């Protein structure tokens, strides 16, 4: 009845093992933070120095909250502490899939 698209993200760990994660859309309560992150990243592009400068602000906390909420939505049975650490270690990798799954036409 309702078609809800997901995004896939492949992450390779330190040992070379590949894991594919299904990324579900965020609940609507997180859209304000999503738009704040998108606004802050506007015009940054692929310039890693600019991205790091933006993430040095309160945006990183919002982005972390968004990625954590997304993964919790996608994998509700995972341990919160381990999930939180995983998000911290892989935060930058989730930016594009989070945007794509929540704003597929953007």
C-alpha positions in Angstrom: 0.0 0.0 0.0 2.7 2.5 1.0 6.0 2.3 -0.9 8.8 3.5 1.4 12.2 3.5 -0.3 15.4 2.7 1.5 19.0 3.5 0.7 21.9 1.1 0.9 25.3 2.0 2.4 28.3 -0.3 2.1 30.9 0.1 4.8 34.3 -1.7 4.8 35.8 -2.3 8.2 39.5 -2.3 9.2 39.8 -5.9 8.3 38.3 -5.4 4.8 35.0 -7.0 5.6 32.1 -5.4 3.8 28.7 -4.8 5.4 25.7 -3.4 3.6 23.2 -1.3 5.7 19.6 -0.5 4.7 18.9 3.1 5.6 15.2 3.9 6.4 13.7 7.4 6.3 13.6 9.4 9.5 10.4 10.0 11.5 9.0 13.5 10.8 10.0 14.8 14.2 13.6 15.0 12.9 13.0 17.0 9.7 13.9 20.3 11.4 17.3 19.0 12.3 17.7 17.5 8.8 17.0 20.9 7.2 19.4 22.6 9.6 22.2 20.2 8.6 21.3 20.6 4.9 21.4 24.4 5.2 24.8 24.3 6.9 26.2 22.0 4.2 24.9 24.1 1.4 27.7 25.0 -1.0 30.3 22.9 0.8 30.5 20.3 -1.9 33.4 17.8 -1.8 35.8 20.1 -0.1 36.7 18.2 3.0 38.2 21.2 4.8 34.9 23.1 4.4 32.9 20.0 5.6 35.1 19.7 8.7 34.7 23.4 9.4 30.9 23.1 9.2 30.9 19.9 11.4 32.9 21.8 13.9 29.8 23.7 14.8 26.5 22.4 16.4 25.8 20.8 13.1 27.8 17.7 14.0 25.6 17.0 17.0 22.5 17.3 14.9 24.0 15.1 12.2 24.9 12.5 14.8 21.4 12.6 16.2 20.0 12.1 12.7 22.2 9.2 11.8 21.6 7.6 15.1 17.8 8.0 14.7 18.0 6.7 11.2 19.9 3.5 12.2 17.7 3.0 15.2 14.7 3.2 12.9 16.4 0.8 10.5 17.8 -1.6 13.1 15.6 -1.2 16.3 17.0 -4.3 18.1 20.6 -3.0 18.1 22.3 -2.0 21.4 22.2 1.8 21.8 25.7 2.1 23.1 27.2 0.1 20.3 25.1 1.9 17.7 26.1 5.2 19.1 29.8 4.3 18.8 29.3 3.0 15.3 27.6 6.3 14.3 30.5 8.3 15.7 33.1 6.2 13.8 31.2 6.4 10.5 29.4 9.7 10.7 30.7 11.2 7.4 29.7 8.1 5.4 26.1 8.6 6.3 25.6 12.1 5.0 24.7 11.3 1.4 22.5 8.2 2.2 20.6 10.2 4.8 19.9 13.0 2.4 18.9 10.6 -0.4 16.5 8.5 1.7 14.7 11.5 3.2 14.7 13.7 0.1 14.8 11.4 -2.9 13.9 14.1 -5.3 16.5 16.6 -4.0 
